[in-house]
Amino acid sequence: MTQAQQTNPIEQILREHPVMILDGALATELEQHGCDLDDPLWSARVLLENPDVIVQVHADYFRAGADCAITSSYQATVDGFRKRGIGEQEALNLIRKTVQLAAQARDEVWAEVQDGGFENTAVKPEGNLVIGMESHTSDVLETGILSRPRPMVAASVGPYGAYLADGSEYVGHYGVTDETLAAFHRPRMAALLEAGADILAFETIPSLQEAQVLVDLLKEFPHAYAWLSFSLKDGTSISEGTPLELCAQTFGSEPQIAAIGLNCAPMEVVTEAVSILSRASDKPVIVYPNSGEVYDAATKTWSGQGTCGSMSDASEQWVAAGAKIIGGCCRTTPHQIGELAKKWRN
């Protein structure tokens, strides 16, 4: 996105389609490709060691039918890189690189689509839409997608708690000032927008305080848009306890906020949360839950039984409740995103 852009990219897609499809988990897919994420930088570590794998995972999701890739900048911050001995300018370059890697994957896959590089169907570009796209990659979507827009790149702006790397993004009580949060987030937001992100993703936000700081910072970039996605305590409140209804009402009239919703919550609470959000605000509701497993911040491990296989079926309830933008968070896969694309694009 350039600073001259003033078009809401989510609004553009939802004019043409009833549902916008997001990607799924990045970090756990990187682990499937052999990356070691046992590091405070989490997926941002791969930026330093093996960025080509990030491109590969983004491309898998685009081939599956995702309309949007979320960059690997969730835990990529100037402060975080500084702890690894990386200076500010190099850190900002790495943050910009997250957008460039996602855009590279998007452009490669879109070129395949327009060149007819998908088997068993006649691919016919119509403006920014493609009719009859079908993947030739065995582990992603293998049935046709009737139409899709040119995908976008959403630059992840993870919460302050992600930098702390102690699970605070699921609690939200940081005990820091608004000024501390603003100083932390501002340089990353600027770098991501300079790199050409189509939209910012304020995601896994656990507190009303941090959400307000981010929305206020966004006004420093008047041509930019962002979605605002909260982590949840339960189906009615965000992690630090503020009611979801109040969150939606607080930010529902913000012109630069393109959507409001939730991520990294278990699927079981999504329908209730979506119903609250859709009643409290006219903003499109965005949902990208995790697999249903439980994350232990102390051991940095997942436990319990995932429910990823039911995501496509569950999405019918989410859409009926008012969701317009659907994807997956931790432990979800290109296969699940492919199933969502098949359901909502066929």
KEVEXDO-24596 format. One line per field, with one value per residue (C-alpha): chain; residue in one letter; residue number from 0; x, y, z negated. Coordinates in nm, 4 decimals, m for minus. Layout:
N
unit <- c(A,...)
code <- c(a,...)
pos <- c(NUM,...)
x <- c(X,...)
y <- c(Y,...)
z <- c(Z,...)
//
This chain:
346
unit <- c(A,A,A,A,A,A,A,A,A,A,A,A,A,A,A,A,A,A,A,A,A,A,A,A,A,A,A,A,A,A,A,A,A,A,A,A,A,A,A,A,A,A,A,A,A,A,A,A,A,A,A,A,A,A,A,A,A,A,A,A,A,A,A,A,A,A,A,A,A,A,A,A,A,A,A,A,A,A,A,A,A,A,A,A,A,A,A,A,A,A,A,A,A,A,A,A,A,A,A,A,A,A,A,A,A,A,A,A,A,A,A,A,A,A,A,A,A,A,A,A,A,A,A,A,A,A,A,A,A,A,A,A,A,A,A,A,A,A,A,A,A,A,A,A,A,A,A,A,A,A,A,A,A,A,A,A,A,A,A,A,A,A,A,A,A,A,A,A,A,A,A,A,A,A,A,A,A,A,A,A,A,A,A,A,A,A,A,A,A,A,A,A,A,A,A,A,A,A,A,A,A,A,A,A,A,A,A,A,A,A,A,A,A,A,A,A,A,A,A,A,A,A,A,A,A,A,A,A,A,A,A,A,A,A,A,A,A,A,A,A,A,A,A,A,A,A,A,A,A,A,A,A,A,A,A,A,A,A,A,A,A,A,A,A,A,A,A,A,A,A,A,A,A,A,A,A,A,A,A,A,A,A,A,A,A,A,A,A,A,A,A,A,A,A,A,A,A,A,A,A,A,A,A,A,A,A,A,A,A,A,A,A,A,A,A,A,A,A,A,A,A,A,A,A,A,A,A,A,A,A,A,A,A,A,A,A,A,A,A,A,A,A,A,A,A,A)
code <- c(m,t,q,a,q,q,t,n,p,i,e,q,i,l,r,e,h,p,v,m,i,l,d,g,a,l,a,t,e,l,e,q,h,g,c,d,l,d,d,p,l,w,s,a,r,v,l,l,e,n,p,d,v,i,v,q,v,h,a,d,y,f,r,a,g,a,d,c,a,i,t,s,s,y,q,a,t,v,d,g,f,r,k,r,g,i,g,e,q,e,a,l,n,l,i,r,k,t,v,q,l,a,a,q,a,r,d,e,v,w,a,e,v,q,d,g,g,f,e,n,t,a,v,k,p,e,g,n,l,v,i,g,m,e,s,h,t,s,d,v,l,e,t,g,i,l,s,r,p,r,p,m,v,a,a,s,v,g,p,y,g,a,y,l,a,d,g,s,e,y,v,g,h,y,g,v,t,d,e,t,l,a,a,f,h,r,p,r,m,a,a,l,l,e,a,g,a,d,i,l,a,f,e,t,i,p,s,l,q,e,a,q,v,l,v,d,l,l,k,e,f,p,h,a,y,a,w,l,s,f,s,l,k,d,g,t,s,i,s,e,g,t,p,l,e,l,c,a,q,t,f,g,s,e,p,q,i,a,a,i,g,l,n,c,a,p,m,e,v,v,t,e,a,v,s,i,l,s,r,a,s,d,k,p,v,i,v,y,p,n,s,g,e,v,y,d,a,a,t,k,t,w,s,g,q,g,t,c,g,s,m,s,d,a,s,e,q,w,v,a,a,g,a,k,i,i,g,g,c,c,r,t,t,p,h,q,i,g,e,l,a,k,k,w,r,n)
pos <- c(0,1,2,3,4,5,6,7,8,9,10,11,12,13,14,15,16,17,18,19,20,21,22,23,24,25,26,27,28,29,30,31,32,33,34,35,36,37,38,39,40,41,42,43,44,45,46,47,48,49,50,51,52,53,54,55,56,57,58,59,60,61,62,63,64,65,66,67,68,69,70,71,72,73,74,75,76,77,78,79,80,81,82,83,84,85,86,87,88,89,90,91,92,93,94,95,96,97,98,99,100,101,102,103,104,105,106,107,108,109,110,111,112,113,114,115,116,117,118,119,120,121,122,123,124,125,126,127,128,129,130,131,132,133,134,135,136,137,138,139,140,141,142,143,144,145,146,147,148,149,150,151,152,153,154,155,156,157,158,159,160,161,162,163,164,165,166,167,168,169,170,171,172,173,174,175,176,177,178,179,180,181,182,183,184,185,186,187,188,189,190,191,192,193,194,195,196,197,198,199,200,201,202,203,204,205,206,207,208,209,210,211,212,213,214,215,216,217,218,219,220,221,222,223,224,225,226,227,228,229,230,231,232,233,234,235,236,237,238,239,240,241,242,243,244,245,246,247,248,249,250,251,252,253,254,255,256,257,258,259,260,261,262,263,264,265,266,267,268,269,270,271,272,273,274,275,276,277,278,279,280,281,282,283,284,285,286,287,288,289,290,291,292,293,294,295,296,297,298,299,300,301,302,303,304,305,306,307,308,309,310,311,312,313,314,315,316,317,318,319,320,321,322,323,324,325,326,327,328,329,330,331,332,333,334,335,336,337,338,339,340,341,342,343,344,345)
x <- c(0.0000,0.1285,0.0533,m0.1687,m0.4023,m0.7371,m0.9454,m1.0512,m0.9254,m1.1660,m1.4605,m1.3470,m1.3486,m1.6784,m1.8483,m1.7829,m1.8006,m2.0126,m1.7094,m1.3402,m1.1011,m0.7930,m0.4935,m0.4212,m0.1352,0.2094,0.4267,0.3025,0.3350,0.6934,0.7561,0.6166,0.8866,1.1566,1.1949,1.2802,1.0629,1.1744,1.2842,1.1400,1.1271,0.9014,0.8279,1.0366,1.3411,1.2848,1.3265,1.6887,1.7549,1.5339,1.3054,1.2372,1.0303,0.8050,0.7418,0.6596,0.4028,0.2368,0.2196,0.0578,m0.2226,m0.2691,m0.2895,m0.5437,m0.7651,m0.6792,m0.7647,m0.5128,m0.1784,m0.0885,0.2813,0.5429,0.5745,0.3554,0.6587,0.8993,0.9675,1.2542,1.2698,1.2644,1.5407,1.7465,1.7590,1.9265,2.1902,2.0264,2.0328,1.7300,1.7836,1.8463,1.5413,1.3238,1.4557,1.3620,1.0144,0.9735,1.0935,0.7915,0.5673,0.7988,0.8007,0.4210,0.3900,0.6427,0.4346,0.1144,0.2634,0.4085,0.0782,m0.1234,0.1080,0.0452,m0.3284,m0.3137,m0.0776,m0.3128,m0.0759,m0.3540,m0.4619,m0.7964,m0.9732,m0.9819,m0.8535,m1.0060,m0.8976,m1.1772,m1.0314,m0.9260,m1.1301,m1.0303,m1.2926,m1.2344,m0.9003,m0.7875,m0.4640,m0.2134,m0.0537,m0.1555,m0.1671,m0.3841,m0.7232,m0.7917,m1.1342,m1.2254,m1.2766,m1.5303,m1.3947,m1.1496,m1.0081,m0.6402,m0.5148,m0.3897,m0.1129,m0.2074,0.0834,0.0610,0.0878,0.0941,0.0374,0.2970,0.2456,0.3842,0.7146,0.7204,0.6927,0.5213,0.1632,0.0608,m0.1356,m0.3932,m0.4114,m0.3589,m0.2624,0.0780,0.1022,0.2562,0.1530,m0.0119,0.3119,0.5115,0.2723,0.2740,0.6545,0.6657,0.4158,0.4847,0.8113,0.6832,0.3585,0.5510,0.7904,0.5106,0.3206,0.6374,0.6954,0.3603,0.1197,m0.2387,m0.3764,m0.2548,m0.3743,m0.4012,m0.4361,m0.4593,m0.5151,m0.6024,m0.6985,m0.9076,m0.6098,m0.3831,m0.6602,m0.7165,m0.3436,m0.3253,m0.6321,m0.4942,m0.1581,m0.3343,m0.4490,m0.0837,m0.1100,m0.4316,m0.4363,m0.3945,m0.6541,m0.6411,m0.8570,m0.8845,m0.8950,m0.9079,m0.8017,m1.0871,m1.1464,m1.4760,m1.7521,m1.8565,m1.5369,m1.1793,m0.8821,m0.8565,m1.2295,m1.3767,m1.7113,m1.6906,m1.9983,m1.8182,m1.5128,m1.7271,m1.9127,m1.5879,m1.4269,m1.7292,m1.7288,m1.3539,m1.3233,m0.9799,m1.0866,m1.1966,m1.3208,m1.3539,m1.3367,m1.1418,m0.8586,m0.6761,m0.9878,m1.1358,m1.4003,m1.6601,m1.6921,m1.6890,m2.0611,m2.1553,m1.8810,m1.9729,m2.3370,m2.2375,m2.0007,m2.2415,m2.5180,m2.2925,m2.1262,m2.1764,m1.8129,m1.7509,m1.6804,m1.3494,m1.2877,m0.9869,m0.9941,m0.7288,m0.7544,m0.9156,m0.5983,m0.4737,m0.1418,0.0786,0.2858,0.5272,0.6234,0.5372,0.3503,0.0001,m0.2241,m0.5746,m0.7756,m0.7964,m1.1222,m0.9777,m1.1656,m1.4961,m1.3916,m1.5689,m1.8944,m1.8677,m1.8193,m2.1839,m2.2886,m2.0339,m2.1581,m2.5193,m2.4270,m2.2713,m1.9092,m1.7765,m1.4043,m1.2978,m0.9667,m0.7593,m0.5065,m0.2721,m0.2518,m0.4786,m0.3541,m0.3748,m0.6122,m0.8679,m0.8353,m0.8849,m1.2052,m1.3293,m1.2505,m1.4305,m1.7400,m1.7646,m1.6409,m1.8159)
y <- c(0.0000,0.3459,0.6503,0.7754,0.4771,0.5576,0.2540,0.0066,m0.3279,m0.5392,m0.3353,m0.3958,m0.7744,m0.7861,m0.5924,m0.8905,m1.1818,m1.2675,m1.3964,m1.3083,m1.5982,m1.5492,m1.7782,m2.0059,m2.0665,m1.9545,m2.0633,m2.4202,m2.4629,m2.3360,m2.6041,m2.8627,m2.7455,m2.8129,m2.4649,m2.4360,m2.1668,m2.2213,m1.8620,m1.5351,m1.4107,m1.7064,m1.7049,m1.3885,m1.6095,m1.7642,m1.4191,m1.4379,m1.8013,m1.9254,m1.6626,m1.8765,m2.1116,m1.8201,m1.7548,m2.1228,m2.1277,m1.8076,m1.9571,m2.2749,m2.0678,m1.8592,m2.1772,m2.3112,m2.0123,m1.7528,m1.3941,m1.2614,m1.3561,m1.2307,m1.1466,m1.2980,m0.9730,m1.0746,m1.0997,m0.8969,m0.5745,m0.3311,m0.4065,m0.7809,m0.7739,m0.5440,m0.8207,m1.0331,m0.7691,m0.6390,m0.2623,m0.0493,m0.0033,m0.3730,m0.4546,m0.2193,m0.3771,m0.7209,m0.5955,m0.4550,m0.7885,m0.9654,m0.7694,m0.8288,m1.2063,m1.2271,m1.0068,m1.2250,m1.5351,m1.3578,m1.2346,m1.5762,m1.7550,m1.4863,m1.5155,m1.8920,m1.8272,m1.5789,m1.8009,m2.0961,m2.2811,m2.4701,m2.8030,m2.9470,m2.6180,m2.3260,m2.0271,m1.7070,m1.3824,m1.1256,m0.8021,m0.8831,m1.2047,m1.5517,m1.8057,m2.1761,m2.1807,m2.5272,m2.6126,m2.8653,m2.8936,m3.2147,m3.0832,m2.7810,m2.7302,m2.9778,m2.8630,m2.5586,m2.2116,m2.0387,m1.6893,m1.5026,m1.1521,m1.0717,m1.1550,m0.8923,m0.8728,m0.7909,m0.6837,m0.8398,m0.6039,m0.8372,m0.7149,m0.5930,m0.9211,m1.1157,m0.9300,m1.0286,m1.3927,m1.5019,m1.5497,m1.1957,m1.1549,m1.3884,m1.1851,m0.8212,m0.6701,m0.5309,m0.2521,m0.0088,0.3385,0.4368,0.6150,0.2932,0.1030,0.3771,0.3936,0.0164,m0.0087,0.3081,0.2146,m0.1280,0.0148,0.2740,0.0140,m0.2238,0.0480,0.1769,m0.1764,m0.1729,m0.3650,m0.3449,m0.3347,m0.3706,m0.6580,m0.5520,m0.9075,m1.1037,m0.7758,m0.8572,m0.5205,m0.2152,0.0015,m0.1472,m0.1404,0.2302,0.3044,0.1225,0.2970,0.6336,0.5541,0.4592,0.8187,0.9148,0.7227,0.8714,0.6706,0.3343,0.0799,m0.1917,m0.4655,m0.5040,m0.8587,m0.9460,m1.2463,m1.3696,m1.4692,m1.6309,m1.5816,m1.2453,m1.0688,m1.0058,m1.1431,m0.8689,m0.8812,m0.5930,m0.6940,m0.7559,m0.5405,m0.2408,m0.3033,m0.3086,0.0046,0.1852,0.1306,0.0769,0.4322,0.4552,0.5152,0.3524,0.0298,m0.2013,m0.4904,m0.5934,m0.9447,m1.2161,m1.4587,m1.7407,m1.8386,m2.1898,m2.2528,m2.3267,m1.9599,m1.8063,m1.8073,m1.6333,m1.3733,m1.3058,m1.2539,m0.9917,m0.8114,m0.8045,m0.6559,m0.3939,m0.2555,m0.2172,m0.3156,m0.6473,m0.9174,m1.1027,m1.4430,m1.6708,m1.9177,m2.1688,m2.5445,m2.5836,m2.7018,m2.5182,m2.3309,m2.3410,m2.0210,m2.1626,m2.4724,m2.3209,m2.6399,m2.7276,m2.9875,m3.1216,m3.2241,m2.9955,m2.9424,m2.8217,m3.0759,m2.9066,m2.5540,m2.5608,m2.6846,m2.4453,m2.1524,m2.1838,m2.0846,m1.8021,m1.6557,m1.6922,m1.5001,m1.2209,m1.3090,m1.1739,m1.2604,m1.6133,m1.7927,m1.9848,m1.9074,m2.1378,m2.5018,m2.4598,m2.5660,m2.4947,m2.7897,m2.6228,m2.2940,m2.4832,m2.6322,m2.2867,m2.1564,m2.4493,m2.3907,m2.0141,m1.9760,m2.2645)
z <- c(0.0000,0.0798,m0.1307,0.1531,0.1300,m0.0260,0.0680,m0.1974,m0.0561,m0.2605,m0.1397,0.2182,0.1754,m0.0138,0.2652,0.4926,0.2483,m0.0554,m0.2475,m0.2444,m0.3103,m0.5296,m0.5576,m0.8551,m1.0955,m0.9883,m1.2800,m1.3042,m0.9266,m0.9509,m1.2132,m0.9718,m0.7289,m0.9888,m1.1405,m1.5107,m1.6708,m2.0307,m2.0557,m2.1949,m1.8342,m1.7438,m1.3672,m1.3277,m1.3884,m1.0451,m0.8883,m0.9975,m0.9157,m0.6321,m0.4744,m0.1649,m0.3798,m0.4763,m0.1066,m0.0579,m0.3398,m0.2183,0.1315,m0.0036,m0.1530,0.1613,0.3692,0.1218,0.1998,m0.0657,0.0254,m0.2248,m0.3763,m0.7228,m0.7423,m0.9740,m1.1710,m1.4678,m1.6938,m1.4783,m1.6666,m1.7063,m2.0782,m2.0228,m1.7636,m1.9868,m2.2463,m1.9792,m1.9169,m1.5986,m1.5497,m1.4770,m1.1026,m1.0421,m1.2550,m1.0501,m0.7298,m0.8613,m0.9499,m0.5972,m0.4612,m0.6106,m0.3738,m0.0788,m0.1364,m0.1490,0.1598,0.3417,0.2697,0.3733,0.6997,0.7852,0.7293,0.9060,1.2075,1.2098,1.2074,1.4929,1.6917,1.6591,1.4281,1.2506,1.3908,1.4988,1.5567,1.7935,1.6034,1.7302,1.5636,1.5537,1.4228,1.0691,1.0638,1.1775,1.2764,1.2241,1.0424,0.9367,0.7614,0.8924,0.5459,0.3710,0.0147,0.0857,0.2434,0.5238,0.6319,0.8323,0.6931,0.9107,0.8579,0.6447,0.6119,0.6382,0.2882,0.0452,m0.2142,m0.5737,m0.7937,m1.1369,m1.4329,m1.7295,m2.0852,m2.3321,m2.5151,m2.2196,m2.2583,m2.6263,m2.5058,m2.8270,m2.7103,m2.8112,m2.4884,m2.6456,m2.9693,m2.8755,m3.2093,m3.1161,m3.3720,m3.1198,m3.0061,m2.6795,m2.5880,m2.6325,m2.4070,m2.1429,m2.1356,m2.0993,m1.8120,m1.6097,m1.4296,m1.3267,m1.1891,m0.9894,m0.8468,m0.7470,m0.5647,m0.3957,m0.2660,m0.0858,m0.3103,m0.1850,m0.5380,m0.8958,m1.1140,m1.4784,m1.6054,m1.9302,m2.1124,m2.4765,m2.6210,m2.5486,m2.6423,m2.3754,m2.1150,m2.1805,m2.1526,m1.8186,m1.6773,m1.7862,m1.6237,m1.3020,m1.2694,m1.2208,m0.8906,m0.7510,m0.4273,m0.6002,m0.7100,m0.9744,m1.1153,m1.4923,m1.6257,m1.9956,m2.1991,m2.4175,m2.7766,m2.6734,m2.4173,m2.5580,m2.6684,m2.5606,m2.7533,m3.0166,m3.0785,m2.8781,m2.7197,m2.3464,m2.2986,m2.4473,m2.2266,m1.9135,m2.0186,m2.1042,m1.7640,m1.5427,m1.4118,m1.3450,m0.9682,m0.9353,m1.1063,m0.8261,m1.0412,m1.4062,m1.5429,m1.7195,m1.6627,m1.8390,m2.0320,m2.0373,m1.7731,m2.0384,m2.1407,m1.7932,m1.7125,m2.0376,m1.9919,m1.6297,m1.7231,m1.9814,m1.7453,m1.4537,m1.6694,m1.8290,m1.5166,m1.1433,m1.0769,m0.8985,m1.1557,m1.1198,m1.2821,m1.2673,m1.5545,m1.6486,m1.6263,m1.9657,m2.1366,m2.4475,m2.4534,m2.7642,m2.7698,m3.0280,m2.8286,m2.4873,m2.3959,m2.2762,m2.4352,m2.3988,m2.0975,m1.7963,m1.6125,m1.2818,m1.0781,m1.1560,m1.0561,m0.7209,m0.8744,m1.1686,m0.9325,m0.8256,m1.1781,m1.1873,m0.8609,m0.9718,m1.2879,m1.0827,m1.0059,m0.6764,m0.6991,m0.7990,m0.8371,m1.0881,m1.3578,m1.5517,m1.4422,m1.1397,m0.7971,m0.4230,m0.3962,m0.6242,m0.4363,m0.1119,m0.2469,m0.3444,0.0037,0.1626,m0.0515,m0.0048,0.3521,0.5288)
//
